[in-house]
Amino acid sequence: MTANARKPRTRIQQKNTAAILEAALDVFSSRGFRGSTVDQIAKAAGLSKPNLLYYFPSKEAIHRELLGGLLDTWLAPLHAMKAEGDPLEEIMAYVRRKLEMSREMPRESRLFANEVLQGAPNLEGVLKEHLKPLVDEKAAVIQSWSAEGRIAPVHPYHLLFSIWSLTQHYADFDVQVRAVLPQSEAGDPFPEAARHVDAMFRKMLTPSG
């Protein structure tokens, strides 16, 4: 931790830090980490490069700060899945929230996706230490629901992968989604997307008979 990071920040320092992170989110999510530069981030933040480097010593430091701030938000919907709840409704609430996050936080979704596509150099430890234990815990819950006949038989890990891929697709491939959809839906694909994913997962998970 740098001396600057340890000191209480003034209001202008807090404002500039927030401006840098907001600008970096735009730049990283549109250009990827490798295609982004400190100069681009500084320009988007309305700061000089030396001023930006006062707050963050490198592009990597800004990137790590963004990812660290994103993780708790990203994992919160899965944490909220409760073993004591109604199985189908717990899973569907998770699906809905993940789709809402794609609508509300598309830049954050693309930031996370780009990091994973590059081998997760800044997230590898977090994926092993935080994401995997949480997924293991929720997979065990889903498996118990299946074993009890409360939902249809399903591979719990691949169910979660399917939820991630289907909901995050609308953020990560937004341009493709809007280009392909009929004009009447392209302006806002999420209402129909919500109906589709709800019907699909309910049909998959509802026990037969």
MODELLER restraints for C-alpha pairs under 7 A, 6 or more apart:
rsr = mdl.restraints
at = mdl.atoms
rsr.add(forms.Gaussian(group=physical.xy_distance, feature=features.Distance(at['CA:17:A'], at['CA:55:A']), mean=6.78, stdev=0.5))
rsr.add(forms.Gaussian(group=physical.xy_distance, feature=features.Distance(at['CA:19:A'], at['CA:45:A']), mean=5.40, stdev=0.5))
rsr.add(forms.Gaussian(group=physical.xy_distance, feature=features.Distance(at['CA:20:A'], at['CA:41:A']), mean=6.89, stdev=0.5))
rsr.add(forms.Gaussian(group=physical.xy_distance, feature=features.Distance(at['CA:20:A'], at['CA:45:A']), mean=5.29, stdev=0.5))
rsr.add(forms.Gaussian(group=physical.xy_distance, feature=features.Distance(at['CA:21:A'], at['CA:62:A']), mean=6.98, stdev=0.5))
rsr.add(forms.Gaussian(group=physical.xy_distance, feature=features.Distance(at['CA:21:A'], at['CA:66:A']), mean=6.74, stdev=0.5))
rsr.add(forms.Gaussian(group=physical.xy_distance, feature=features.Distance(at['CA:23:A'], at['CA:41:A']), mean=5.73, stdev=0.5))
rsr.add(forms.Gaussian(group=physical.xy_distance, feature=features.Distance(at['CA:23:A'], at['CA:44:A']), mean=5.28, stdev=0.5))
rsr.add(forms.Gaussian(group=physical.xy_distance, feature=features.Distance(at['CA:23:A'], at['CA:45:A']), mean=5.15, stdev=0.5))
rsr.add(forms.Gaussian(group=physical.xy_distance, feature=features.Distance(at['CA:24:A'], at['CA:41:A']), mean=5.34, stdev=0.5))
rsr.add(forms.Gaussian(group=physical.xy_distance, feature=features.Distance(at['CA:25:A'], at['CA:107:A']), mean=6.57, stdev=0.5))
rsr.add(forms.Gaussian(group=physical.xy_distance, feature=features.Distance(at['CA:26:A'], at['CA:107:A']), mean=6.71, stdev=0.5))
rsr.add(forms.Gaussian(group=physical.xy_distance, feature=features.Distance(at['CA:27:A'], at['CA:36:A']), mean=6.37, stdev=0.5))
rsr.add(forms.Gaussian(group=physical.xy_distance, feature=features.Distance(at['CA:27:A'], at['CA:41:A']), mean=6.41, stdev=0.5))
rsr.add(forms.Gaussian(group=physical.xy_distance, feature=features.Distance(at['CA:28:A'], at['CA:36:A']), mean=6.10, stdev=0.5))
rsr.add(forms.Gaussian(group=physical.xy_distance, feature=features.Distance(at['CA:28:A'], at['CA:111:A']), mean=6.34, stdev=0.5))
rsr.add(forms.Gaussian(group=physical.xy_distance, feature=features.Distance(at['CA:29:A'], at['CA:107:A']), mean=5.27, stdev=0.5))
rsr.add(forms.Gaussian(group=physical.xy_distance, feature=features.Distance(at['CA:29:A'], at['CA:110:A']), mean=5.27, stdev=0.5))
rsr.add(forms.Gaussian(group=physical.xy_distance, feature=features.Distance(at['CA:29:A'], at['CA:111:A']), mean=4.82, stdev=0.5))
rsr.add(forms.Gaussian(group=physical.xy_distance, feature=features.Distance(at['CA:32:A'], at['CA:114:A']), mean=6.06, stdev=0.5))
rsr.add(forms.Gaussian(group=physical.xy_distance, feature=features.Distance(at['CA:37:A'], at['CA:59:A']), mean=6.84, stdev=0.5))
rsr.add(forms.Gaussian(group=physical.xy_distance, feature=features.Distance(at['CA:38:A'], at['CA:49:A']), mean=6.96, stdev=0.5))
rsr.add(forms.Gaussian(group=physical.xy_distance, feature=features.Distance(at['CA:38:A'], at['CA:59:A']), mean=5.73, stdev=0.5))
rsr.add(forms.Gaussian(group=physical.xy_distance, feature=features.Distance(at['CA:39:A'], at['CA:49:A']), mean=6.04, stdev=0.5))
rsr.add(forms.Gaussian(group=physical.xy_distance, feature=features.Distance(at['CA:42:A'], at['CA:48:A']), mean=5.84, stdev=0.5))
rsr.add(forms.Gaussian(group=physical.xy_distance, feature=features.Distance(at['CA:42:A'], at['CA:49:A']), mean=5.48, stdev=0.5))
rsr.add(forms.Gaussian(group=physical.xy_distance, feature=features.Distance(at['CA:42:A'], at['CA:52:A']), mean=6.13, stdev=0.5))
rsr.add(forms.Gaussian(group=physical.xy_distance, feature=features.Distance(at['CA:56:A'], at['CA:62:A']), mean=6.21, stdev=0.5))
rsr.add(forms.Gaussian(group=physical.xy_distance, feature=features.Distance(at['CA:64:A'], at['CA:122:A']), mean=6.43, stdev=0.5))
rsr.add(forms.Gaussian(group=physical.xy_distance, feature=features.Distance(at['CA:77:A'], at['CA:94:A']), mean=5.90, stdev=0.5))
rsr.add(forms.Gaussian(group=physical.xy_distance, feature=features.Distance(at['CA:77:A'], at['CA:97:A']), mean=6.52, stdev=0.5))
rsr.add(forms.Gaussian(group=physical.xy_distance, feature=features.Distance(at['CA:78:A'], at['CA:94:A']), mean=6.60, stdev=0.5))
rsr.add(forms.Gaussian(group=physical.xy_distance, feature=features.Distance(at['CA:81:A'], at['CA:90:A']), mean=5.63, stdev=0.5))
rsr.add(forms.Gaussian(group=physical.xy_distance, feature=features.Distance(at['CA:81:A'], at['CA:94:A']), mean=6.84, stdev=0.5))
rsr.add(forms.Gaussian(group=physical.xy_distance, feature=features.Distance(at['CA:82:A'], at['CA:90:A']), mean=6.74, stdev=0.5))
rsr.add(forms.Gaussian(group=physical.xy_distance, feature=features.Distance(at['CA:83:A'], at['CA:141:A']), mean=5.96, stdev=0.5))
rsr.add(forms.Gaussian(group=physical.xy_distance, feature=features.Distance(at['CA:87:A'], at['CA:145:A']), mean=6.62, stdev=0.5))
rsr.add(forms.Gaussian(group=physical.xy_distance, feature=features.Distance(at['CA:87:A'], at['CA:150:A']), mean=6.75, stdev=0.5))
rsr.add(forms.Gaussian(group=physical.xy_distance, feature=features.Distance(at['CA:87:A'], at['CA:151:A']), mean=6.84, stdev=0.5))
rsr.add(forms.Gaussian(group=physical.xy_distance, feature=features.Distance(at['CA:88:A'], at['CA:151:A']), mean=6.70, stdev=0.5))
rsr.add(forms.Gaussian(group=physical.xy_distance, feature=features.Distance(at['CA:88:A'], at['CA:205:A']), mean=6.98, stdev=0.5))
rsr.add(forms.Gaussian(group=physical.xy_distance, feature=features.Distance(at['CA:92:A'], at['CA:198:A']), mean=6.91, stdev=0.5))
rsr.add(forms.Gaussian(group=physical.xy_distance, feature=features.Distance(at['CA:95:A'], at['CA:163:A']), mean=6.31, stdev=0.5))
rsr.add(forms.Gaussian(group=physical.xy_distance, feature=features.Distance(at['CA:98:A'], at['CA:167:A']), mean=6.02, stdev=0.5))
rsr.add(forms.Gaussian(group=physical.xy_distance, feature=features.Distance(at['CA:99:A'], at['CA:167:A']), mean=4.81, stdev=0.5))
rsr.add(forms.Gaussian(group=physical.xy_distance, feature=features.Distance(at['CA:99:A'], at['CA:168:A']), mean=6.79, stdev=0.5))
rsr.add(forms.Gaussian(group=physical.xy_distance, feature=features.Distance(at['CA:102:A'], at['CA:109:A']), mean=6.63, stdev=0.5))
rsr.add(forms.Gaussian(group=physical.xy_distance, feature=features.Distance(at['CA:102:A'], at['CA:167:A']), mean=6.76, stdev=0.5))
rsr.add(forms.Gaussian(group=physical.xy_distance, feature=features.Distance(at['CA:102:A'], at['CA:168:A']), mean=5.64, stdev=0.5))
rsr.add(forms.Gaussian(group=physical.xy_distance, feature=features.Distance(at['CA:102:A'], at['CA:170:A']), mean=6.25, stdev=0.5))
rsr.add(forms.Gaussian(group=physical.xy_distance, feature=features.Distance(at['CA:102:A'], at['CA:171:A']), mean=4.91, stdev=0.5))
rsr.add(forms.Gaussian(group=physical.xy_distance, feature=features.Distance(at['CA:103:A'], at['CA:171:A']), mean=6.72, stdev=0.5))
rsr.add(forms.Gaussian(group=physical.xy_distance, feature=features.Distance(at['CA:106:A'], at['CA:171:A']), mean=4.69, stdev=0.5))
rsr.add(forms.Gaussian(group=physical.xy_distance, feature=features.Distance(at['CA:106:A'], at['CA:172:A']), mean=6.94, stdev=0.5))
rsr.add(forms.Gaussian(group=physical.xy_distance, feature=features.Distance(at['CA:109:A'], at['CA:168:A']), mean=6.87, stdev=0.5))
rsr.add(forms.Gaussian(group=physical.xy_distance, feature=features.Distance(at['CA:109:A'], at['CA:171:A']), mean=6.40, stdev=0.5))
rsr.add(forms.Gaussian(group=physical.xy_distance, feature=features.Distance(at['CA:109:A'], at['CA:172:A']), mean=6.48, stdev=0.5))
rsr.add(forms.Gaussian(group=physical.xy_distance, feature=features.Distance(at['CA:110:A'], at['CA:171:A']), mean=6.90, stdev=0.5))
rsr.add(forms.Gaussian(group=physical.xy_distance, feature=features.Distance(at['CA:110:A'], at['CA:172:A']), mean=5.24, stdev=0.5))
rsr.add(forms.Gaussian(group=physical.xy_distance, feature=features.Distance(at['CA:139:A'], at['CA:156:A']), mean=5.00, stdev=0.5))
rsr.add(forms.Gaussian(group=physical.xy_distance, feature=features.Distance(at['CA:139:A'], at['CA:157:A']), mean=6.04, stdev=0.5))
rsr.add(forms.Gaussian(group=physical.xy_distance, feature=features.Distance(at['CA:142:A'], at['CA:156:A']), mean=5.81, stdev=0.5))
rsr.add(forms.Gaussian(group=physical.xy_distance, feature=features.Distance(at['CA:143:A'], at['CA:156:A']), mean=6.04, stdev=0.5))
rsr.add(forms.Gaussian(group=physical.xy_distance, feature=features.Distance(at['CA:145:A'], at['CA:151:A']), mean=5.93, stdev=0.5))
rsr.add(forms.Gaussian(group=physical.xy_distance, feature=features.Distance(at['CA:146:A'], at['CA:152:A']), mean=5.78, stdev=0.5))
rsr.add(forms.Gaussian(group=physical.xy_distance, feature=features.Distance(at['CA:146:A'], at['CA:153:A']), mean=5.06, stdev=0.5))
rsr.add(forms.Gaussian(group=physical.xy_distance, feature=features.Distance(at['CA:146:A'], at['CA:154:A']), mean=6.72, stdev=0.5))
rsr.add(forms.Gaussian(group=physical.xy_distance, feature=features.Distance(at['CA:149:A'], at['CA:207:A']), mean=6.86, stdev=0.5))
rsr.add(forms.Gaussian(group=physical.xy_distance, feature=features.Distance(at['CA:150:A'], at['CA:207:A']), mean=6.84, stdev=0.5))
rsr.add(forms.Gaussian(group=physical.xy_distance, feature=features.Distance(at['CA:151:A'], at['CA:205:A']), mean=5.23, stdev=0.5))
rsr.add(forms.Gaussian(group=physical.xy_distance, feature=features.Distance(at['CA:151:A'], at['CA:206:A']), mean=5.47, stdev=0.5))
rsr.add(forms.Gaussian(group=physical.xy_distance, feature=features.Distance(at['CA:151:A'], at['CA:207:A']), mean=5.17, stdev=0.5))
rsr.add(forms.Gaussian(group=physical.xy_distance, feature=features.Distance(at['CA:152:A'], at['CA:205:A']), mean=4.82, stdev=0.5))
rsr.add(forms.Gaussian(group=physical.xy_distance, feature=features.Distance(at['CA:152:A'], at['CA:206:A']), mean=5.57, stdev=0.5))
rsr.add(forms.Gaussian(group=physical.xy_distance, feature=features.Distance(at['CA:152:A'], at['CA:207:A']), mean=4.33, stdev=0.5))
rsr.add(forms.Gaussian(group=physical.xy_distance, feature=features.Distance(at['CA:170:A'], at['CA:177:A']), mean=6.72, stdev=0.5))
rsr.add(forms.Gaussian(group=physical.xy_distance, feature=features.Distance(at['CA:178:A'], at['CA:186:A']), mean=4.56, stdev=0.5))
